[in-house]
Amino acid sequence: MDTDRIEKKTLLHAPLSRVWRALADSTEFGTWFGMKFEGPFVAGATVRGVISPTTVDAEVAKSQKSHEGMPLEFIVERVEPERLLSFRWRPVTDSAAEPSTLVTFALEETADGVMLTVTESDFDRIPLERRAKMFAANEHGWSVQMAVIAKYLAHAQ
């Protein structure tokens, strides 16, 4: 079992341009993911935000409620329109020196829609005493978020 990376895939039944907008527009991303960001996703930028429960799924919003207002920082690494978005983020801790993990969203057009692959890697950089718990939480979280983005795209214009 690979303990350094999580990979999840889902087939989205929406045009590539629409899926891209749901990922690359920080306001749209925040709507389904459950955050409010202070600025746009631009390669090389640090974008700050706070957890704000999703409006897409009531059960997911309920689970996010206890974290509402918690600050997070995304350091945007790559923005390749309609193909790839990646950022680094730190686990929620008191330490700014905490290692970050890399989250990559890759898009591939298929005959049936758009295959979205999300990969989070660099867990092996996380201190051993927190690594397994964080890995398990994020693995579950990405499974949930893949369902949420599909639901968001099914109802969004």
C-alpha positions in Angstrom: 0.0 0.0 0.0 1.3 3.4 -1.0 1.3 5.7 2.1 2.7 8.7 0.3 -0.1 9.4 -2.1 -3.9 9.3 -2.5 -5.5 9.1 -5.9 -9.2 9.3 -6.7 -10.9 9.3 -10.1 -14.4 10.2 -11.2 -16.1 10.6 -14.5 -17.9 13.9 -14.7 -20.8 14.4 -17.1 -20.2 18.0 -18.0 -18.2 19.8 -20.8 -14.5 20.2 -20.2 -14.8 24.0 -20.0 -17.4 23.7 -17.3 -15.4 21.3 -15.2 -12.4 23.5 -15.5 -14.3 26.5 -14.3 -15.5 24.6 -11.2 -11.8 23.8 -10.4 -9.9 26.9 -11.5 -12.3 29.7 -10.4 -11.6 30.1 -6.6 -15.2 31.2 -5.9 -16.7 28.1 -7.6 -14.1 25.8 -6.1 -15.0 27.2 -2.7 -18.7 26.7 -3.2 -18.4 22.9 -3.7 -15.3 22.3 -1.7 -16.4 24.3 1.3 -14.2 27.4 1.5 -14.1 31.1 0.9 -11.0 32.4 -0.7 -9.5 35.9 -0.7 -8.3 35.8 -4.3 -8.0 33.9 -7.6 -5.9 30.8 -8.3 -2.9 32.1 -10.1 0.3 30.1 -10.6 2.9 31.2 -8.0 0.3 32.9 -5.7 -0.5 32.2 -2.1 -4.3 32.2 -1.7 -5.7 32.4 1.8 -9.2 31.2 2.7 -11.4 29.9 5.5 -13.5 26.9 5.7 -17.1 27.7 4.9 -19.4 24.7 4.7 -20.4 23.7 1.2 -23.8 24.7 -0.2 -23.9 21.6 -2.4 -24.5 18.7 0.1 -26.2 19.2 3.5 -24.5 16.1 5.1 -21.0 17.3 4.0 -21.8 20.8 5.2 -22.8 19.4 8.6 -19.4 17.6 8.9 -17.6 20.8 7.9 -19.5 23.1 10.3 -17.2 22.4 13.3 -14.2 23.7 11.2 -16.0 26.8 10.0 -13.8 29.8 9.9 -10.6 27.8 10.1 -7.9 29.4 7.9 -6.1 27.5 5.2 -3.4 28.6 2.7 -3.1 27.3 -0.9 0.2 27.9 -2.7 -0.8 27.5 -6.3 1.9 25.7 -8.3 0.5 25.1 -11.8 -2.5 26.3 -13.8 -2.7 24.7 -17.2 -6.2 25.7 -18.6 -8.6 22.8 -19.1 -5.8 20.3 -18.1 -4.2 20.7 -14.7 -4.4 22.6 -11.5 -2.1 22.0 -8.6 -1.5 23.6 -5.2 0.3 22.9 -2.0 -1.4 23.1 1.4 -0.5 22.5 4.9 -2.4 20.4 7.4 -4.2 22.5 9.9 -1.7 22.9 12.7 -0.2 25.7 14.7 3.1 25.4 12.9 3.9 27.4 9.8 6.9 25.1 9.3 4.7 22.0 8.9 5.4 20.2 5.6 2.9 20.7 2.9 1.2 18.1 0.6 0.7 18.6 -3.1 -2.8 18.3 -4.5 -3.2 17.9 -8.3 -6.4 18.0 -10.3 -5.9 16.5 -13.8 -8.6 16.5 -16.5 -8.9 14.2 -19.5 -11.7 14.4 -22.0 -13.4 11.1 -22.8 -16.2 10.0 -25.0 -18.5 10.0 -21.9 -17.4 13.2 -20.2 -14.4 14.4 -18.3 -12.2 12.1 -16.2 -11.1 14.0 -13.1 -8.1 12.6 -11.2 -7.2 14.1 -7.9 -3.9 13.2 -6.4 -2.5 14.3 -3.1 1.1 13.4 -2.4 4.0 14.0 -0.1 2.5 12.4 3.0 5.9 10.9 3.7 7.0 14.4 4.6 4.5 14.6 7.4 5.8 13.7 10.9 5.2 10.1 11.6 3.0 10.7 14.7 0.4 12.5 12.5 0.9 10.9 9.1 -1.5 7.9 9.3 -4.3 9.9 10.8 -4.0 12.7 8.2 -3.7 10.2 5.3 -6.8 8.4 6.4 -8.8 11.6 6.9 -7.7 13.0 3.5 -8.4 9.7 1.7 -11.9 9.8 3.1 -12.2 13.5 2.4 -11.2 13.2 -1.3 -13.8 10.4 -1.8 -16.4 12.7 -0.4 -15.3 15.7 -2.5 -15.3 13.7 -5.7 -19.0 13.0 -5.1 -19.6 16.7 -4.2 -18.1 18.1 -7.3 -20.1 15.6 -9.4 -23.3 16.8 -7.6 -22.3 20.4 -8.0 -21.7 20.1 -11.8 -25.0 18.2 -12.2 -26.9 21.2 -10.9 -24.7 24.2 -11.8 -24.9 26.2 -15.0 
